[in-house]
Structures are given as C-alpha cells and as structure tokens.
Amino acid sequence: MVQPRPRVVLFGRNASDADTIAITDVLRQETVGGALMLAAAVVAVSWANVSPVSYAAVLHLPLGPLDLEHWVADGLLAIFFFVAGLELKRELTVGALSRPAQALVPIAAALCGMAVPAAIFVLVNLTLAGGRPQGWAIPMATDIAFALAILGLVGSRLPTGLRAFLLTLAIVDDLGSIAVIAIFFAHGLSALWLLAALGCAGLWLLLQWRRIRGWYLYLPLGILCWTCMYASGVHATVAGVVLGLLTSSNVSRGPSVVDVWEHRWRPISAGVAVPVFALVAAGVPVSIDKLSAALTSPVGIGVVLGLVGGKFLGVFGGAWLTARLTRAELAAELRWSEIASVALLAGVGFTVALLIGDLAFADDPALQEVAKTGVLVGSVIAAVLASISLRRRTRSRAA
C-alpha cells in the first residue's frame, strides 16, 4: 500500500513539532508582538548610544546588492505589510469594514486622524524657520501592533467593541499610509518594471481564482513581484500589501486562504520582521543636547505635536462629528470617554512612521535622526497618556 506523502506545512497547528506550535501561538498574541518590538527598540537605542560605531557598521553591512538596513526596510518589512494586507482583505470582505454603516465612524476617525496630524506638521514647518514640510506624512501612521498590545495590557476589561474600533481605525490608517508611500515616495519610476510587478500580481490573482494552494508557487512568485516592485521605483513593501489584498477570502470550502496564511505568517511578522526593523530603525543617539536639538527643530516639533495632539483631535473629532452629522452611530456598548482614550492611543506611531521618516529625508541623515527622535518621543508620550486614560476607564467600568 502506498503511504501518503507527509503534508509540508510552513507554520501552524498542523506542524509536527509541538515546541514550534507553542512558540508560534505565543507570537500570535498582540501583547507579545508589542513587547518584542519595544524590547528591540530599547536594544537599538542602547546600542546606538553605547557603541554607535559598531551599530552603524552592522546597519551598513553589505549583503549582495543592498546593505543590511535596506534589506530589512525594503525586504523583511514586506512581510509585515503582507500580513496587514491579509488582515485588511478579511475585514473588507467579512469583517467590520464589510458593513459600511457600522464602519463609518471608525473610518471617518481614521481619515481625520491622518489629515489633522499632517496639517499640524505642515503648519509648524511652514511657520518656523528651517522647516521641512516634506515630512508631512510621518505623524499620520498608527502602529497597529503597539496600539493593540497596549489596549490588551491596560484595557482588557473594556468592551470588545473598543478593540474592533481601534482595529478598524488602524487598518484604514495602514491603508492610507501604504497609499502615501506608493504615491509620494516612488523614485525614478520605471513603467516596464511596474508592469512586470503588476503582471506578477495578476498571476497571483489567477492562481487564487483557480484555487491553487501550493506554497511552492506563491513563495517564488511573491519574491519575483517584490523584486519587480523594488526595481520599478515604488517602495518594495507595497508588493506585500497588494498580494495580501489579492488573496482569496472565500470560505465556501472551509477556512479561507486569507485566514490560513495570516495564521501562518503572523508569527514571522510579529516575531521577526517587526522587531528586526525596530532594531535597525530605532537606534538614535540620546543625550540632552540631541534631544534638545531634535525637539526644537521644526521637524521634531511637528512630529511630536502631530502624534500627540493631532491624532487625538483628528480621531476623536472625526468620530464625534460623524456621529453628530450623519446617521452613523457609535456602538451602543461604547462611551465617548473610551473613544477619547483610543484617540490618544492612535498617537503611538512607530513602524510605518519610522519608515516614512527615512523615505521623506533620504537625502539628509541628520533630519532622519531628528524625525526618529520625534517619533520615539511622541509615541512614548501618547502611550503613557493613553495607558493612564484606559486605566481610568477600566476603573470607571468596574465601579
């Protein structure tokens, strides 16, 4: 009798190694992913201040056509965007974003939460001497991993609808940030390579439509699409979200491909891609002089004000005005004071904000450092204020 061939599984519950299953299950928890990212950021800042020469040497270590820093920012981070694309596809088809009436308030909050911080940044940089308004997109982004981790740690006893609100807001925010990267930070656009990338994406869609599941087809096709996107001048991480959005969410024959692949790739994103990116992106020298210089720079001031004040005003104001001026309603279980806490939490910008800072000031390493410092300071302030507010909301619910 012919024995069936063992099924090849990259990650997931079908793996034979129990230890691997346990580790990947842990990495799927939002609090663990956020903790790993925070730990990597602390290591990066410490390393950059204790031994800046060795830190810089590692970042610029040549690995083929790119150095380590660019491989991580352009390549490894594409996994994070791929998982974000999968999550967005699920929400658009069967999740919160599939019901427009229910999603209208957090979507409006997300859009206003991108517009107001950008406007504040531009205003600050046009008003103060030496301003560089091209960094307007830096304070737009909310870090979905950090934000959900903080909510899970501090606000776990709050209604589950609050997490759904934050998740919808963060997903729309991610989509907006990806669009900004694709449109405004493409350099030396090559139509031929872009068509090749679109061709790879079209083949991906065809394979999904034909319900072909072999990972050995999708993995090389994804790498080829990434290569073509990189060569086209569009930031290569855009390939990740495009392929994620083109993945099937059809559940007519069991679990959808979106759900299965998100389950398998999330541990790599949370446990490897995002922490390694934090390690190479968050290393900024910290001293009284450098902090003072960064926080008196129009760029640094714009980033901090945008993340802390702009995000709060945009998210809360957008949600409140939408509920007041339209027929959309806030979920019955939520209170406006809890939406205010989430609006503060939306100011935690890290992964995408750091990436946009590098892209916006690619010609000026000094301003890249200022932008990174602003992102770190603004995110810490927003996280502390949000944690205090969420803890108070939790006590209020328990009373």
N, C-alpha and C positions, 0 to 999 in steps of 0.2 A: 504493500500500500504506500502510495506517495504521500509523504508528510508535507503539509502546507508550509510554505516559506514563512518565517517569522516576519511580522509587520515592522517596518522601520518607523520609529517614532522619534522626532527630534526632541520634543519636550511634552510633558503632560501626564495624565493619570494612567496611560497605557504603558508607560515605561516599566521595565522590569526591576530597575534599581530603586528600592524603597527610599534610600537616602536622597537620591536625586529628586524624587517626588516630594519629599518633605521640604527640601531646600526651595524648590520652585514654588511650592504652595506658600511658603513664608514670604517669598519675594513678590507674590501677587498681592499681598496686603499693602494698602496705601500707606499706613504708618511706617512700615519697614522701608519702603522705597523712599519716602521723605527723609527718614533717619539716615539712610545710606548717602543720600545727596548732601544732607547737612554735614555729615562726617567728612565726606570728600571735600566739601568747601572749606571746612576748618583745616584739614590737612594741607590744602592748596595755599591758603593764606599763611599758615605757619611755615610751610616750606619756602614760600616766596620771600618771607622775611628773615628766616634763619640762614638760608643758603640760596640767595637769588641767582647766583651764577649756575649752580647745578640745576636749579629749576628751569632756567632759560635753556640750558643745554639739552635737557630732556625734551622740552617743548619743540625745539628745532632739530631734533634728531632726524636725519634724513632716512626715509623708508621708501625707496624707489623714487617715483616722480614727485612725491609730496613729503613734507616733514610730519612728525607725529601730531602736532597741533592741528594741521589741516586734515589729516586722515580722520581724526576724531570729530572735528566740527563739520566736515563735509560728508564723511562716510558713516562713522558709528552712530552719529546723531540721526541719520536717516532711519534707523530702526525705531527710535522714539517717535518720529513723525509717521512711520508706517503704522505703529500701534495706535497713534492718535487718529489716523485716517480710518482704521478699522472701527474704532470706537465711534467716530463721527458717523460712519455709514450705518452702524447699528441704530444709533439714536435717530438718524434721519428716516429710517425705514420702519422700525418697530418700537423706538424709544420715545423719549419726551419730545423730540423735535418733529415727530410724525403727526402730532396733534397741534396744529397751529394755535388754536385758542389757548391751550394750556401752556404753550411755549412762548407766547407773545411777550409776557412780562420779563422773563429772564433774557430773551433775545434782545429786547429793547435796552435792558440794563447793560448787556454786553456791548452793544453798539455805542451807547453813550459812554460806557466805561472805556472805550478805545478812543473816542473822539475828544473827550474833555482832557485827559492827560496829555494827548498830542497837542491840543490847543494851548495848554498851560506851558508846555515845553517851548513851543514856538514863541509864545508871548514873552517868556523870560529871556529867550535867546535873541529876540529882536530888540528888547528893551535895554538889556545890559550890554556894556561894551565887551567886545570879543566873543560875542555869541556865535554859535554854530547851529543854526536851525535844522540842518540836515539830519540831526539825530532825533527828530520828532517822533519816530516810531518806537524808540526804546521803552518809554513808560507805558506803552499800550498793552503789553503782554502780561497775563496772569499765569503763574506757574501752577499747572493743574496738580502736579504731584505734591508739591509743598502745601498748597491750599487744602487739598483733601486730607492730607496727613494731619495738619493742624486741627481741622474740623473733627477728624476721627479721634484725636487725642483729647481735645478740650471740650468738644461739643457732642460727644457720643450719645448723650441722653436727650438731645434736642430732636424734634420731629424729623423723620426720614425725608420729608419733603424739602427740608433745608438743604440736604445733600444733593437732591435732584436739581434744585435751583442753582446751586453752585456748580454742579457738573455741567448743566446746560450752558450756563454763563461761560464757563471755562472752555467748553468745546467750541462755542461760537467765537470766543476770543482767539483760540488757537487757529481757527479757520481764517479769521481776519489777519492774524499775524503772518500766516503762510502766504496769503494773497499779497500782503505788503512785501514780503521777501521776494516773491516771484516777479512782482511788477516793478518795484522801485530799486531793487538791489541786483538786477541782472546786468552783467558787464560783458561787453563785446559779444553781443548776441549773434549766434550762428544759426541761421534758419535751417541749414542742412542737418546739423546735429539735433536741433529741436524737433524736426520732422522725424528723425530716427528714434528719438525718445518717445514721441507720440506713437510711432509705429509699434514700438515695444509694448506700450501701454494698451494699444489696440489688440495686440496678440494676447496679452494678459486677459483682457475682457473677453475675447473669443474663447479662450480656454475655460474661463469661468462659465460662460454661457453654455459650453458643451459639457460642463460638469466634469471636467478632467481634474483629478485631485493630486496627481503625482508631484510631490515636493521637488523632485529632481528636475522637473521642468520649470517650476516657478522660481527656484533659487537662482539659477544662472540667468533667467530672463530678467529678474529683478536687478541683478548686478549689471547686466547689459543696459537696462533702462537708466540706472544710476550713472553709468559711465557716459552715456549719450547726453544725459541732462547736464552733467558736470561740464562736458566739452561744449555744450551749447551756450554757456554763459549764465544760464539760470541756476540759482543755488541748488546744488545736488539733492539737498534734503527734500525739495519739492517732489522728487520722484517717489519718495516714501509715502507721502500723503496721497498722491494721485493713485498709486497702486492699491493703497488701503481703501480708497473710495470706490475703486473699480472691482473690489472683491465681493462675491455674492453673499447676500444676507437671506437667501431663500431657505426656509425651514420646512419645505414640503416633504423632504426626505430625511428628516432627522435634524440634528444640530447644524446650523448654518456654517459655512466656511469662515465667515467673519468671527463667529463665536469661538470656533475651534482654533483658528490661528491667533486670535487675541490671547486665548488661554495659553498658547504655547510660546508666544513671543514676548508677552508682558514681563516674565521674569528676566529675560535678556535686556529688555529696555530699562526696567527698574533696577536690576542688579548689576548691570554692566554699562550700558550706553550712557545713561544719565549721570551716574556717579563719576565715570571716567571723564565725561565732558566737564562736569563741575571741577574735577581735579585740574584740568588743563586750562579752564576758562576763569576760575575764581581767584587765581593767585595774584593778588595785588599787594604791593608793599604798603604796610600800615604804620604810620607814625603820625605824631601830632602835626608836623609840618605838611605831610602829604594829605592827611585828612582835611586840614585847613585849606590847602590849595584846591583840593577837589570840591569841597563844599562851599567855596567862594567863587568857583568857576561857574559861568552861566550854564554850562552843560551839566555839571553836578547838581546845581540848584534845580534846574529844570527836571532832571530825572527824579530827584527826591520828592519835590512838590507834586510832580505828575503821579508818582506811585502812591504817595500817602494821601494827598488832598484830592488830586484829580480823579483817581479811581473811586474814592468814596463818593464824591459829588456826582460823577458820571453814573455809577452803578445804582446808587440809591435814588438819585434824581430821575434817572431814566425809568426805573421801575415804578416809582411813585407817580410820575406824570402819565405814564402809560395806563396805569390802573385808574387814574382820575379822568383822563381824556378819552378813553376808549371803553369798550365793553369787556375788555380783558380784566380778569380778577386774580388777585393773589390767592394761592391755595388756602383753603379755609383753616388748615391747621397751623399756618404760619402767622407770625406777628411782624409788624414793621420794624420793631426793635431788633428782631433777629435778622432781617434783611440788612439793617444797618451794620450788624456785625459781619455779615458776609461781604458787604461793600468794603469794609476795612480789610478783610482777608484777601480780597481781589488785588490789593496793592502789593501782594507778595509776588514779585516778578523775578525770575531767576534764569531758567534755561534759555528761553527764547529771547528775553531781554538782553542777556549777555551776548547771545549770537548776533542780534541786531546791532548792538553797540560795536562789535567787531566789524560788521559789514559797513555801518554808517561812517566809521572813522578809519577805514582800512589804510588810508594814506597818512595817518597821524597816530603812532603808538602812544604818545603822551595823552591824547584825548581818549583813546581806548581805555587807558588806565583810569582816567577820571570818570568815564561812563561806568566802568565796572564798580568803582568805589561807590558811585551814586546808587547803582542798582543794589549793591550789598547793604548800604546804609538804609535806603528807602525800604527794602524788603524786611530788614530786621525791625524797623520802627513799625511798619504795617503789621507784622506778625505779632509783635508784643501788644499793640493796641487791640488787634482782633482777638487775641487769646484772653485778654482781660475782659473784653466785651462779651465774648462767648461764655466765659465762666460765670459772669453775672447773669446772662440769660438762662443758663442752666440752673442756677440757684433760684431764679425767679420762677421757673417752671416747677421746681421741686417744692416751693413754698405753698 
